[in-house]
Amino acid sequence: MNRASVLLLTVALALATGCSGSEPDASGAPAEATVENDLVTQAAAIARAIEADPDAADAILESHGVSVEDFEQMMYEISADPALASAYEAALAR
């Protein structure tokens, strides 16, 4: 399995394990509408770029200043937090 496949699999697994739908916050607004996070923005940009050109995964990561391990850690952090996972899902849909 090449590195791009591993990255895409990591993204898919993170979404599958972390996304449980959006839950309203204290104001009643969906969590994804209230979460603005650089981590989510960066992870979504990387994931979209890798999805568009899997063979360039290493170059894409390098251009974003992250290693494979850094990106995997980002995805685990996002998947562990339902609000971040919802925001990530919304960012990918844009």
N, C-alpha and C positions, 0 to 999 in steps of 0.2 A: 504494500500500500504506500503510495507516495505521500509526501508531506501535505499537498493540497487536499488529498482525500482525508487525511487525518484531521486537518483543520475544519473541513466541512462537516465531518462526522462529529467533531467536538461541538460545533455550533448546533447541529441538529439535536444532539443529546442534551445540551444545555437547555434548549428550548423545550424539549419534551419533558424534562424533569422539573423545570422551574416555572413554566407558564401555567398558572391555574386560573387564568381569567383576571379581569380587572375588578378590584374591589373598591368601593367608594372610600374616600378618606373622610375625616371628621366633617368636612364641609359638604359632603354628599357628592362631590365631583369624582369621576373616575380617577383612580390613582395615576393612570398613564397620562392624564391631562395635567397633573400637578407635578410630575417628576421631570425635571430638566437636569440632566446629569452628563458631564463630559465623558464619563466612562461609557455610558450608553451610546452617546453620539459617536465616539471613536470606534467602539466595537462594531456598531452597525455599519459605519463607513468601510471598515476593514472587511467585514463579512460580505458586503455587497460587491466590493472590488474583487475579492477572491472568487466569489460566485461567477462574476463576469469573465474572469480569466484565471482559472485554477492553476494553469501552468506557471503563472507569475506570482504565486503565493509568497515565495521567499522575498522577492523584490517589493511586493506590496507591503509586507510586514516591515521590511527595512525602511521603506519610505515613510512609514508611520512611526518609526522609532521603537518598534517592539519586536521581541523574539517570539518564536512559537510558544515557548513556555509562558511568556507574558500574556499572549493572546488567550491561551488556555485558561490562565488564572483569571483574566477579565471575564471570560464566559462562565466560569464557575461562580465568581462573585455575583454576576448578574443573575444566574439561575437560582442562587440561594435566596434571593430577595424578590418576592412576588411583585413589588412595585417596580423594581428595576427590570424584571423580566417582561412585565407589561409594557413598560416604556421602550424596551429594546424591540419588542414585537412591533410596536407602533412605528418606531424609527425605521425598521426594515420595510414596512409597508409604504413609506413615503417615496 
